[in-house]
């Protein structure tokens, strides 16, 4: 019985202890849940901060790459002494502009002198007309005197003959002529007085200092004017010759570019719907060297504009071939050719043909010291097609590590 009591007491004690522990465990459980929630939030926050820092690191890496590229361009700028050539060109330009300004100043001065000489010429012409009018007046005056003498002689003859109707008629006519001539004489006298006044005024002006050696100065200015006109004609001829030379150069280069484009297209493109493509240029406006360009495709005897009629792969292939042709024509001294994702939208056969064309370009340029071909691609098959041992020893693979950081690894090329 006693043993049974002891068991009951122990059971009650254990029960009370469990209740006490359960009561004490409640706050601890809540504390645990709070700690777990805080831990989860802290983990999320740390992941966000890590992602932001990773993005900042990528941006810093891009800035470092940009700085390195800029430093490379600066080094190339100084190595090639482009600064000195730029300075020389600027000095020549400054000298040419100064000479042009001097010519414009001389031209303006000559124009002013010509205007002055023209005004002087008008005055001299006016003086000449006045002198001619004066001479005409004197001639008219002599004619009037002669007619007057004739009239007097005729009047005396009529008086001696006792009068006659015929003579009276002639007399009246002569009297009318005399009156007319007297009227003309008076008018000429008035005109002569005006001319004499102008002559006196012009004589006073001709004695002024700025009319000294006027004939010699006029001849010198005329000589300069004719020389300037001849120089302007020469400049027009030189301009026309240069314009024609540029037109011929443009035509020659366009033919060369289209020839290379046609060869590359026929070597690369594996389709049967387009025979070849070419660039067509049209002059815009008259008297200008401005052109508009468009890409045409030849299919049999039909020539169509490529815009809006080709697939995305054909467009990418045409763009690459045109860039290669332009580089082949104009960039012989600059041997860097960069292609970014050249196989985008290209099917397998066309990608293989493009790789073959690039290999032929590398074979043709292998004797050029400064030639570099940079290809950025995700197409490993295309990379293996162009990455052959005879052209390069290694290629570079860009990947990400476990921390999502970009890394660059050099990969050996094996045959």
C-alpha positions as CSV (number, residue, x, y, z in Angstrom):
1,X,0.0,0.0,0.0
2,X,2.8,2.3,0.9
3,X,4.6,1.3,-2.2
4,X,1.5,2.2,-4.2
5,X,1.4,5.7,-2.6
6,X,4.9,6.3,-3.4
7,X,4.3,5.4,-7.0
8,X,1.3,7.7,-7.1
9,X,3.3,10.5,-5.5
10,X,6.1,10.0,-8.0
11,X,3.6,10.0,-10.9
12,X,2.1,13.2,-9.7
13,X,5.5,14.7,-9.3
14,X,6.5,13.7,-12.8
15,X,3.2,15.1,-14.1
16,X,3.8,18.4,-12.3
17,X,7.4,18.5,-13.6
18,X,6.2,17.9,-17.2
19,X,3.6,20.6,-16.9
20,X,6.3,22.9,-15.5
21,X,8.6,22.0,-18.4
22,X,5.9,22.5,-20.9
23,X,5.1,25.9,-19.5
24,X,8.8,26.8,-19.6
25,X,9.2,25.4,-23.1
26,X,6.5,27.7,-24.7
27,X,8.6,30.9,-24.5
28,X,11.6,29.0,-25.7
29,X,9.7,27.7,-28.7
30,X,8.6,31.3,-29.5
31,X,12.1,32.5,-29.1
32,X,13.3,29.7,-31.4
33,X,10.8,30.6,-34.1
34,X,11.8,34.3,-33.8
35,X,15.5,33.4,-34.1
36,X,14.7,31.2,-37.1
37,X,12.7,34.0,-38.7
38,X,15.5,36.5,-38.1
39,X,18.0,34.0,-39.5
40,X,15.9,33.6,-42.6
41,X,15.5,37.4,-43.1
42,X,19.2,37.9,-42.5
43,X,20.1,35.2,-45.0
44,X,17.8,36.9,-47.6
45,X,19.4,40.3,-46.9
46,X,22.9,38.8,-47.2
47,X,22.0,37.2,-50.5
48,X,20.6,40.5,-51.8
49,X,23.8,42.3,-50.7
50,X,25.9,39.6,-52.3
51,X,24.0,40.0,-55.5
52,X,24.3,43.8,-55.5
53,X,28.1,43.5,-54.7
54,X,28.4,41.0,-57.6
55,X,26.7,43.4,-60.0
56,X,29.0,46.2,-58.8
57,X,32.0,44.0,-59.3
58,X,30.8,43.2,-62.8
59,X,30.3,47.0,-63.5
60,X,33.8,47.7,-62.1
61,X,35.2,44.9,-64.3
62,X,33.5,46.5,-67.3
63,X,35.0,49.9,-66.4
64,X,38.4,48.3,-66.0
65,X,38.1,46.7,-69.5
66,X,37.0,50.1,-70.9
67,X,40.0,51.8,-69.2
68,X,42.3,49.1,-70.6
69,X,40.9,49.6,-74.1
70,X,41.2,53.3,-73.8
71,X,44.9,53.0,-72.7
72,X,45.5,50.7,-75.6
73,X,44.1,53.3,-78.0
74,X,46.1,56.1,-76.3
75,X,49.3,54.0,-76.7
76,X,48.5,53.3,-80.3
77,X,47.8,57.0,-80.8
78,X,51.3,57.9,-79.4
79,X,53.1,55.0,-81.1
80,X,51.8,56.0,-84.5
81,X,52.6,59.7,-83.8
82,X,49.1,60.7,-84.8
83,X,49.3,63.7,-82.5
84,X,52.2,65.2,-84.5
85,X,50.4,64.6,-87.8
86,X,47.2,66.2,-86.3
87,X,49.2,69.2,-85.2
88,X,50.8,69.5,-88.6
89,X,47.5,69.3,-90.3
90,X,46.0,71.9,-87.9
91,X,48.9,74.2,-88.6
92,X,48.5,73.8,-92.4
93,X,44.7,74.4,-92.0
94,X,45.4,77.6,-89.9
95,X,47.8,78.8,-92.6
96,X,45.3,78.1,-95.3
97,X,42.5,79.9,-93.4
98,X,44.8,82.9,-92.9
99,X,45.7,83.0,-96.6
100,X,42.0,82.7,-97.5
101,X,41.1,85.6,-95.1
102,X,43.9,87.7,-96.7
103,X,42.6,86.9,-100.2
104,X,39.1,87.9,-99.1
105,X,40.4,91.2,-97.6
106,X,42.3,92.0,-100.9
107,X,39.2,91.0,-102.9
108,X,37.0,93.3,-100.8
109,X,39.5,96.2,-101.2
110,X,39.7,95.7,-104.9
111,X,35.9,95.7,-105.1
112,X,35.8,99.0,-103.3
113,X,38.5,100.4,-105.5
114,X,36.6,99.2,-108.6
115,X,33.4,100.9,-107.4
116,X,35.4,104.1,-106.8
117,X,36.9,103.9,-110.3
118,X,33.5,103.3,-111.8
119,X,32.2,106.4,-110.1
120,X,35.1,108.4,-111.5
121,X,34.5,106.9,-114.9
122,X,30.9,108.0,-114.8
123,X,32.0,111.6,-113.9
124,X,34.5,111.6,-116.8
125,X,31.8,110.3,-119.2
126,X,29.6,113.1,-118.1
127,X,32.4,115.6,-118.6
128,X,32.9,114.2,-122.1
129,X,29.3,114.6,-123.0
130,X,29.3,118.2,-121.8
131,X,32.4,119.0,-123.9
132,X,30.7,117.4,-127.0
133,X,27.6,119.5,-126.3
134,X,29.8,122.6,-126.1
135,X,31.4,121.8,-129.4
136,X,28.0,121.2,-131.0
137,X,26.9,124.6,-129.6
138,X,29.8,126.3,-131.2
139,X,29.1,124.6,-134.5
140,X,25.5,125.6,-134.3
141,X,26.4,129.2,-133.5
142,X,28.7,129.3,-136.6
143,X,25.9,127.8,-138.7
144,X,23.5,130.5,-137.4
145,X,25.9,133.3,-138.2
146,X,26.5,131.8,-141.7
147,X,22.7,131.6,-142.3
148,X,22.2,135.2,-141.0
149,X,24.8,136.4,-143.5
150,X,23.1,134.5,-146.2
151,X,19.7,136.0,-145.3
152,X,21.2,139.5,-145.3
153,X,22.7,138.8,-148.7
154,X,19.4,137.6,-150.0
155,X,17.5,140.5,-148.6
156,X,19.9,142.9,-150.4
157,X,19.5,140.9,-153.6
158,X,15.7,141.0,-153.3
159,X,15.8,144.8,-152.7
160,X,18.0,145.2,-155.8
161,X,15.7,143.1,-157.9
162,X,12.6,145.1,-156.9
163,X,10.8,142.1,-155.2
164,X,9.4,138.9,-156.4
165,X,6.9,136.4,-155.0
166,X,9.5,133.6,-155.3
167,X,12.0,135.6,-153.3
168,X,9.3,136.5,-150.8
169,X,8.5,132.8,-150.2
170,X,12.2,132.1,-149.9
171,X,12.6,135.0,-147.6
172,X,9.8,133.8,-145.3
173,X,11.3,130.4,-145.3
174,X,14.7,131.7,-144.5
175,X,13.2,133.9,-141.7
176,X,11.6,130.9,-140.2
177,X,14.9,129.1,-140.4
178,X,16.6,132.0,-138.7
179,X,14.0,132.1,-135.9
180,X,14.4,128.4,-135.4
181,X,18.1,128.6,-135.4
182,X,18.0,131.5,-133.0
183,X,15.8,129.5,-130.7
184,X,18.2,126.6,-130.9
185,X,21.1,129.0,-130.3
186,X,19.5,130.3,-127.1
187,X,18.9,126.8,-125.9
188,X,22.5,125.8,-126.6
189,X,23.7,128.9,-124.8
190,X,21.8,127.9,-121.7
191,X,23.1,124.4,-122.0
192,X,26.6,125.6,-122.5
193,X,26.5,127.8,-119.4
194,X,25.6,124.7,-117.4
195,X,28.3,122.7,-119.0
196,X,30.9,125.4,-118.4
197,X,29.9,125.4,-114.7
198,X,30.3,121.7,-114.5
199,X,33.6,121.8,-116.3
200,X,34.9,124.4,-113.8
201,X,33.7,122.2,-110.9
202,X,35.3,119.1,-112.4
203,X,38.6,120.8,-113.0
204,X,38.7,121.8,-109.3
205,X,38.0,118.2,-108.3
206,X,40.7,116.8,-110.7
207,X,43.2,119.0,-108.8
208,X,42.6,117.2,-105.5
209,X,45.2,114.8,-104.1
210,X,43.2,111.5,-104.4
211,X,43.0,112.0,-108.2
212,X,46.8,112.1,-108.6
213,X,48.1,109.5,-111.0
214,X,44.6,108.2,-111.5
215,X,45.4,106.6,-114.9
216,X,48.2,104.6,-113.4
217,X,46.2,103.5,-110.4
218,X,43.3,102.5,-112.7
219,X,45.6,100.4,-114.8
220,X,47.1,98.7,-111.6
221,X,43.6,97.9,-110.3
222,X,42.4,96.6,-113.6
223,X,45.5,94.4,-113.8
224,X,44.8,93.0,-110.3
225,X,41.1,92.4,-111.3
226,X,42.0,90.5,-114.4
227,X,44.6,88.5,-112.4
228,X,42.0,87.6,-109.8
229,X,39.5,86.6,-112.5
230,X,42.1,84.3,-114.0
231,X,42.9,82.8,-110.6
232,X,39.2,82.1,-110.0
233,X,38.9,80.4,-113.4
234,X,41.9,78.2,-112.5
235,X,40.3,77.3,-109.2
236,X,37.1,76.3,-110.9
237,X,39.1,74.1,-113.3
238,X,41.0,72.5,-110.4
239,X,37.7,71.9,-108.5
240,X,36.1,70.3,-111.5
241,X,39.1,68.1,-112.1
242,X,39.1,67.0,-108.4
243,X,35.4,66.3,-108.5
244,X,35.7,64.1,-111.5
245,X,38.7,62.3,-109.9
246,X,36.6,61.6,-106.8
247,X,33.7,60.3,-108.9
248,X,36.1,58.0,-110.7
249,X,37.6,56.8,-107.4
250,X,34.1,56.1,-106.0
251,X,33.1,54.2,-109.1
252,X,36.3,52.2,-109.0
253,X,36.0,51.3,-105.3
254,X,32.3,50.3,-105.7
255,X,33.2,48.0,-108.5
256,X,36.0,46.5,-106.4
257,X,33.7,46.1,-103.4
258,X,30.9,44.4,-105.5
259,X,33.5,42.1,-107.0
260,X,34.6,40.9,-103.6
261,X,31.0,40.7,-102.3
262,X,30.0,38.5,-105.3
263,X,33.0,36.1,-104.8
264,X,32.4,35.8,-101.0
265,X,28.6,35.2,-101.5
266,X,29.1,32.5,-104.1
267,X,31.8,30.9,-102.0
268,X,29.7,31.0,-98.7
269,X,26.0,30.9,-99.4
270,X,24.6,27.4,-99.9
271,X,21.1,28.3,-101.0
272,X,19.8,28.3,-104.6
273,X,17.4,31.3,-104.4
274,X,20.0,34.1,-104.6
275,X,22.9,34.0,-107.2
276,X,24.8,37.0,-105.7
277,X,24.3,40.4,-104.1
278,X,25.8,43.8,-104.7
279,X,25.7,47.4,-103.4
280,X,23.9,49.9,-105.6
281,X,24.6,53.7,-105.1
282,X,22.5,56.6,-106.3
283,X,23.6,60.2,-106.3
284,X,21.4,62.5,-104.3
285,X,20.7,65.9,-105.8
286,X,22.7,67.7,-108.5
287,X,26.2,69.0,-108.2
288,X,26.9,67.2,-104.9
289,X,28.9,64.1,-104.0
290,X,26.3,62.6,-101.7
291,X,25.0,59.0,-102.3
292,X,22.3,56.7,-101.1
293,X,23.2,53.0,-100.9
294,X,21.0,49.9,-101.0
295,X,21.7,46.2,-101.2
296,X,20.4,44.3,-104.3
297,X,20.1,40.6,-104.8
298,X,20.3,38.9,-108.2
299,X,18.1,35.9,-108.9
300,X,18.4,34.7,-112.5
301,X,17.7,37.7,-114.7
302,X,15.7,39.5,-111.9
303,X,17.3,42.1,-109.6
304,X,15.4,43.0,-106.5
305,X,16.1,45.1,-103.4
306,X,17.1,42.9,-100.5
307,X,15.3,44.9,-97.8
308,X,12.1,43.2,-96.7
309,X,12.6,40.2,-99.1
310,X,15.3,38.2,-97.3
311,X,15.3,36.0,-94.2
312,X,17.2,36.9,-91.0
313,X,20.0,34.4,-91.8
314,X,20.4,35.9,-95.3
315,X,20.5,39.4,-93.8
316,X,23.2,38.4,-91.2
317,X,25.3,36.7,-93.9
318,X,25.0,39.7,-96.3
319,X,26.0,42.0,-93.5
320,X,29.1,39.9,-92.7
321,X,30.1,39.6,-96.3
322,X,29.7,43.4,-96.9
323,X,31.8,44.1,-93.8
324,X,34.5,41.7,-95.0
325,X,34.5,43.3,-98.5
326,X,34.8,46.8,-97.0
327,X,37.6,45.7,-94.7
328,X,39.4,44.0,-97.7
329,X,39.1,47.2,-99.8
330,X,39.7,50.0,-97.3
331,X,41.5,48.5,-94.2
332,X,44.7,47.0,-95.6
333,X,46.7,49.1,-93.2
334,X,44.4,48.3,-90.2
335,X,44.5,44.6,-89.9
336,X,42.0,44.1,-87.0
337,X,38.7,42.4,-88.0
338,X,36.2,41.7,-85.2
339,X,33.0,39.6,-85.6
340,X,30.5,39.3,-82.7
341,X,28.2,36.3,-83.0
342,X,28.6,36.0,-86.8
343,X,26.5,32.7,-86.9
344,X,23.3,34.3,-85.5
345,X,20.3,33.1,-87.6
346,X,22.6,31.1,-89.9
347,X,21.9,27.4,-90.5
348,X,24.6,24.7,-90.4
349,X,25.7,24.7,-94.1
350,X,25.9,28.5,-94.3
351,X,27.9,28.7,-91.0
352,X,30.4,26.1,-92.3
353,X,30.7,28.1,-95.5
354,X,31.3,31.3,-93.5
355,X,34.0,29.5,-91.5
356,X,35.6,28.4,-94.8
357,X,35.6,32.0,-96.1
358,X,37.2,33.2,-92.9
359,X,39.9,30.5,-93.1
360,X,40.6,31.7,-96.7
361,X,40.9,35.3,-95.5
362,X,43.3,34.2,-92.8
363,X,45.4,32.3,-95.4
364,X,45.5,35.3,-97.6
365,X,46.5,37.6,-94.8
366,X,49.0,35.4,-93.0
367,X,51.8,37.4,-94.5
368,X,50.4,40.6,-93.0
369,X,52.1,41.4,-89.7
370,X,49.3,43.4,-88.1
371,X,46.4,41.2,-89.1
372,X,44.2,40.0,-86.2
373,X,40.8,38.3,-86.4
374,X,38.7,38.4,-83.3
375,X,35.6,36.2,-83.2
376,X,33.1,36.3,-80.3
377,X,30.7,33.4,-80.5
378,X,28.6,30.9,-78.4
379,X,28.7,28.4,-81.3
380,X,31.5,25.9,-80.3
381,X,31.2,24.0,-83.6
382,X,31.9,27.3,-85.5
383,X,34.8,28.0,-83.1
384,X,36.3,24.6,-83.8
385,X,35.9,25.1,-87.5
386,X,37.9,28.3,-87.6
387,X,40.2,27.6,-84.6
388,X,42.9,25.5,-86.3
389,X,46.4,25.0,-85.1
390,X,48.1,26.6,-88.1
391,X,46.3,29.9,-87.3
392,X,46.4,30.2,-83.5
393,X,47.8,28.3,-80.5
394,X,44.9,29.0,-78.1
395,X,41.5,30.5,-77.7
396,X,39.9,32.1,-74.7
397,X,36.7,30.9,-73.0
398,X,34.6,33.2,-70.9
399,X,32.6,31.4,-68.1
400,X,31.3,31.9,-64.6
401,X,32.6,30.3,-61.4
402,X,30.7,29.0,-58.4
403,X,30.2,32.5,-57.2
404,X,28.8,33.7,-60.6
405,X,32.0,35.6,-61.3
406,X,33.1,35.9,-64.9
407,X,36.4,34.2,-65.6
408,X,38.6,34.0,-68.7
409,X,40.4,30.8,-69.4
410,X,43.0,30.2,-72.1
411,X,42.3,26.9,-74.0
412,X,44.9,25.1,-76.0
413,X,44.0,24.3,-79.6
414,X,44.7,20.7,-80.6
415,X,44.5,19.3,-84.1
